[in-house]
Amino acid sequence: MHRRGVGAGAIAKKKLAEAKYKERGTVLAEDQIVQMSKQLETFKSNLEEFASKHKQEIRKNSQFRVQFQEMCATIGVDPLASGKGFWSEMLGVGDFYYELGVQIIEVCLALKHRNGGLITLDELHQRVLKGRGKYAQDVSQDDLMRAIKKLKVMGNGFGMIPVGGSYLVQSVPAELNMDHTVVLQLAEKKGYVTVSEIKDGLKWEKERACHVLDHLLKEGLAWLDSQAAGEAQYWLPALFSELTSRDVTPEEANQMTP
């Protein structure tokens, strides 16, 4: 038995049906976009009303501020995007983060001779709070991270390097690649690292380990203790607590390098 071929009329009918489905799908998609736009506008309006009502809490309470930032992020609103406009004028958060950025720069510059431009987020937080005084507006680590992201517009000097469960804040334009980052992470527990520890822990060749450590020394991010028992130790001043508890002069720093 021969199957009957599909006629031209059936093909035309099928194409017409497909065109109608496509047209209907386009209309539905457009309707959904319109509805979503209306919902976003309503949410944004409610967010502005909420911000106006709770302005003082947002400015004074760091936890409340984090939650508000997350609410803004859900609709793509960045209160820090500009120093002008509704959000900055209403909340003053733009000025708050710019002023915080200045304080971060001051702390980092004051400690650069000691740590080479690397500082833990925890220490930076403590020093910023100390500098602000007990009656100043509260500042959280989340606030610091947001301010540091804004400082990136100044160039490649400021950035954050993940170490353990926290971050190192970099305030100098040193070029640090992934090799440097993993060595910093390896040194995080003790505050120092040796060539042997890098070879064993990261399975690297000696030349690769030495290249990374030499770069950290050159940039002032590490200090070499060649008098250590057994093997030379490369100390990361941003990571070890003995130096974070007291001020160290450049002369003391020079004594630790051969």
C-alpha positions in Angstrom: 0.0 0.0 0.0 1.2 3.5 -0.8 0.9 6.3 1.7 -0.8 9.4 0.4 1.4 12.4 0.2 0.8 15.5 2.2 -1.0 18.0 0.0 -0.1 21.7 -0.5 -3.2 22.7 1.3 -2.3 20.8 4.4 1.2 22.3 4.4 -0.2 25.8 4.1 -2.7 25.1 6.9 0.1 23.9 9.2 2.2 26.9 8.5 -0.7 29.2 9.2 -1.4 27.5 12.5 2.3 27.8 13.4 2.3 31.5 12.6 -0.8 32.1 14.7 0.8 30.2 17.7 4.0 32.3 17.2 2.0 35.5 17.1 0.0 34.5 20.2 3.3 33.6 22.0 4.7 37.0 21.2 1.7 38.7 22.5 1.8 36.7 25.7 5.5 37.4 26.2 4.9 41.1 25.7 2.1 41.0 28.2 4.4 39.3 30.7 7.1 41.9 30.2 4.6 44.7 30.8 3.3 43.0 33.9 6.8 42.4 35.3 7.7 46.1 34.6 4.6 47.2 36.5 5.5 44.9 39.4 9.1 46.2 39.5 7.9 49.8 39.4 5.5 49.1 42.3 8.3 47.3 44.2 10.7 50.2 43.6 8.0 52.7 44.7 7.4 50.7 47.9 11.2 50.5 48.4 11.5 54.2 48.2 8.7 54.6 50.7 10.3 52.1 53.0 13.7 53.9 52.7 12.1 57.2 53.5 10.3 55.8 56.6 13.4 53.9 58.0 16.1 56.4 56.9 17.6 56.7 60.3 17.7 53.0 60.9 19.4 52.4 57.6 22.1 55.0 58.3 22.7 53.9 61.9 22.2 50.1 62.0 24.8 48.2 60.0 22.7 45.0 59.9 19.6 46.8 58.8 21.8 48.5 56.1 22.9 45.1 54.8 19.3 43.9 54.5 18.3 47.1 52.7 21.2 46.7 50.3 20.0 43.1 49.5 16.5 44.4 48.9 17.8 47.0 46.5 19.9 44.4 44.7 16.8 42.3 43.8 15.6 45.0 41.5 18.9 46.2 40.3 19.0 49.4 42.4 22.5 50.5 43.6 22.2 53.3 46.3 26.0 53.8 45.9 26.0 54.2 42.1 26.1 58.0 42.3 26.6 60.8 44.7 23.4 62.4 43.4 19.8 61.4 43.0 17.1 60.0 45.1 19.0 57.4 47.1 21.9 59.6 48.0 19.7 62.6 48.9 17.2 60.6 50.8 19.6 58.3 52.8 23.0 60.0 52.7 24.4 56.5 52.1 26.5 57.7 49.2 28.3 60.2 51.4 28.6 57.6 54.2 30.5 55.1 51.9 32.7 57.8 50.3 33.7 59.0 53.8 34.3 55.4 54.9 36.5 55.0 51.8 38.6 57.9 52.9 39.0 56.3 56.3 40.1 53.0 54.8 42.7 54.8 52.7 44.0 56.6 55.8 44.4 53.3 57.7 46.0 51.5 54.8 48.5 54.3 54.2 49.4 54.5 57.9 50.3 50.8 58.0 51.9 50.4 54.6 55.4 50.7 56.0 54.6 47.7 58.2 52.5 45.4 56.0 53.5 46.4 52.5 49.9 47.2 51.6 48.1 44.0 52.7 45.9 44.0 55.8 43.3 41.5 57.0 39.7 42.6 56.8 39.3 42.0 60.5 42.2 44.3 61.5 41.0 47.0 59.1 37.6 46.8 60.6 39.0 47.1 64.2 41.2 50.1 63.2 38.4 51.9 61.4 36.1 51.5 64.3 38.8 52.7 66.7 39.4 55.8 64.5 35.7 56.6 64.3 35.1 56.6 68.1 32.4 55.1 70.2 29.7 57.6 69.3 30.1 57.4 65.5 27.8 55.6 63.1 28.3 51.8 63.3 30.3 50.1 60.5 30.2 46.5 59.6 32.6 44.4 57.5 30.0 44.4 54.8 30.2 48.2 54.8 33.9 48.0 54.4 33.7 45.6 51.5 31.2 47.9 49.7 33.4 50.9 50.2 36.5 49.0 48.9 34.6 48.0 45.8 33.9 51.7 45.2 37.6 52.5 45.7 38.5 50.3 42.7 37.5 53.1 40.4 40.8 54.8 41.5 42.8 52.1 39.7 44.2 48.6 40.4 45.4 49.5 43.9 42.5 48.4 46.0 41.1 44.9 46.0 40.2 41.9 48.2 41.9 38.5 48.3 40.0 35.5 49.8 42.1 33.9 52.6 40.5 31.3 54.8 37.0 32.4 55.8 37.8 36.1 55.4 39.8 38.5 53.1 43.0 40.3 52.8 42.6 43.9 51.6 45.2 45.0 49.1 45.9 48.7 48.9 48.9 48.9 46.6 49.0 48.4 42.8 51.1 45.2 43.0 50.3 42.6 40.4 49.1 39.5 42.3 48.1 36.4 40.3 46.6 33.1 41.4 50.0 31.7 42.4 50.5 34.6 44.9 47.0 34.2 46.2 47.4 30.5 47.0 50.7 31.1 48.8 49.0 33.8 50.9 46.2 31.3 51.7 48.9 28.7 52.6 50.5 31.1 55.0 47.2 32.2 56.6 47.4 29.8 59.6 50.9 30.5 60.8 51.6 33.9 59.3 54.6 32.6 57.4 55.6 30.0 54.8 58.7 28.2 53.6 59.8 27.0 50.2 59.4 23.3 51.5 55.9 23.9 52.7 54.9 25.4 49.3 56.5 22.4 47.5 54.8 19.9 49.7 51.5 21.6 50.1 51.0 22.8 46.5 53.1 20.2 44.7 55.2 22.9 43.0 58.7 22.8 41.7 61.2 24.8 43.8 61.7 27.4 41.0 58.0 28.2 41.0 57.8 28.6 44.7 60.9 30.9 44.8 59.6 33.0 42.0 56.4 33.7 43.8 58.2 34.4 47.1 60.7 36.7 45.5 57.9 38.7 44.0 56.2 39.1 47.4 59.5 40.3 48.9 60.1 42.7 46.0 56.6 44.3 46.5 57.2 44.6 50.3 54.4 42.1 51.0 56.7 39.6 52.7 59.7 39.7 55.1 62.4 37.2 55.0 63.7 35.6 58.2 66.9 33.9 57.0 68.0 33.2 60.6 65.1 30.8 61.3 66.0 27.3 62.4 66.1 24.8 59.6 64.9 26.8 56.7 64.3 30.5 55.8 60.8 31.7 56.6 58.8 34.2 54.6 56.6 36.1 56.9 53.4 37.9 55.7 53.1 40.9 58.2 49.4 41.2 57.3 48.8 37.8 58.7 50.7 37.3 61.9 49.2 38.6 65.2 52.5 39.6 67.0 52.9 42.6 64.7 49.2 43.5 64.5 49.2 44.1 68.2 51.9 46.8 68.2 53.3 49.5 65.9 56.4 48.5 64.0 58.8 51.1 62.6 60.5 50.8 59.2 63.8 50.3 61.0 62.4 47.2 62.7 61.1 46.0 59.4 64.5 46.3 57.8 66.1 44.3 60.5 64.0 41.3 59.5 65.4 41.3 56.0 69.0 40.3 55.3 
